[in-house]
């Protein structure tokens, strides 16, 4: 048993450390606009932050495709069935690119309509429109990269994502700094410069991934035939395990966007505070979400190989790790809180809202990390893709969002009451999540002979 435990933690370290770094870099990519534009002004920051909600929703749907594909890819990798892996990749990549194109057209042709879903501030809407019309070009590029990196991660190729995201981060920082502030003789473009930086970063990311695929990937290379290959049984399995995940991610993503919209209608001070608080939450969960990703991969690989007992024992170990990383994330938020309040250019009202949000967020990430490791990691890796959908609809929408909406617009409660309602769902979910874990109904071998 000691040898089994050592093997477990060794594999976890091999997976979690690169993926945590990837999550950190990816959070940095998403946060650069917020951090730099925070030095420009509150309205510009709010416009870009709310405009980024469009990409947030798209990425969650693509993540649903990735997660559904991972259920199959991870377990087929346990069986070493490469043909099935290639077919699943082709199905998911084709759908992801089409989705990216749809969101790109929406951002470029109807940016005003999209912004009005999140705020009624005309200045914020104007800044968001400028951002969306340009940043939409990055959506199909990002969708393809997400599918590829997620697929090869299930095959043990985790380092390429670190390099790809690092190149993307450096590109984003350089282009943003030059174009937002007008350095090196370039015009100061403000929010448009942030959008161009994101497009350049995603293009650099895709270029590196294509070079890696052609020259360096030892186990998998993209072929055009993958996109046209027909396999009715695999397509049915893909639909069975992916649709619930997409529905889950869509409901969760729409829920997060609805929360942003509720807060957005409380004023630009609340928008700015929430923009910074969300960046802190993302930073605080990079390690915990790395554990969740490792749980999905390792659970799928082990079940695919047929060792159900090991899958159970690993599940217990992952839950303990998730608690520890959640506590670590809470500590990170509490440590950075005074630094942010001292350095961010915010009005007094925005600073007060941010201070309270960070205290609430510190508790929130502990519960979110455990829930995510169980639902998105262990359960999905085991083939249980439906439970999370009902959990999020019931608690996030039925309690958190409903309570936040009523407290904000019906009872006109203070802002701190609205925030507490919007961030209470993860705490309430946890007992149900743990009960589901103990039933072991998530242990399913989904491969075909």
C-alpha angles and dihedrals in degrees: 000000000000090000090049090051092049091050090050095053092043091055091044091053092049090053104031101048096056092040093048088051089048091051090049093050092044090050088050091053091051092043100047092083091050094047097046096039088050085072091053102052147300097258094049090047092049093048094052093042094053091041088056089061087080091060089042092059092045093049091052091054090048088047087054089055089047093049094047091048090047092059088062100033094050094049094043088050086056086058093040091234102155097173092060090046091053092049093050090049091052093051094048097042093051092051093045095054092048089051091049091053092051092052091045091056092047092051093047099041103034108024094137093056091049093050093049088060088066107034144007095210106117095206092050090047091052092052092046092052091054089050097047097048090062105030092055089079088071096057102085091041091053093046094056093046092050092053094047097047092045092050097050090044088066088055092056096262100125104141098071091066090056092054093043094051092043091055088047092051094049091047092049094050094048097045093041093050093049099044102035094052099026100244127171092025096304120130118260102252100174112193092005089058090055090053093049089049091055092050092050091048094052091047091053090048093053093047092054092047092052092050090049092049093051100040113019115023106109099191109031138031128178116247126183091233089069089069094054101036114121123214114155095192093051091044089053091048091047090053092046095054100029104047094062090048093049089048089048094048092043093052091045092046093046087047092055090046090048089053089051089049092050091050090041091062090055092069143277092282090062091043092054093047092049091049091058094041092054090052089053091049091051092050092047093053100047093100095041093049088049087058090049091052091048089049091055093049098044095042091051093046093049095046090046089055089052101247102130094164092057090049090057094049092047090051091061091049092050092052091054091048090050092055092051094048091046090055089048091052092051089053091052092055093049091049096050095042098086092043092054094046090052098047109032117095098232136143118252092258093050091049092052091050091047093050092054094042092055093054091051091044092054091062092039096059093056092060093037092055094052093044092047093049091051101040103030096030115030100023097043092043087054093051098259101129101150103062095072092056094058091042094055096042091050101045107021097043101023096048114008102041096032091050092046092049095048094045092049104041107018104035095023090220122181116281093253091059091052090050093051092051093048092051101042100087100085092054091050094046097056101081091050091048092052092047089053091050092054092055090062089214087135092073104100131148103215099178126110127221 
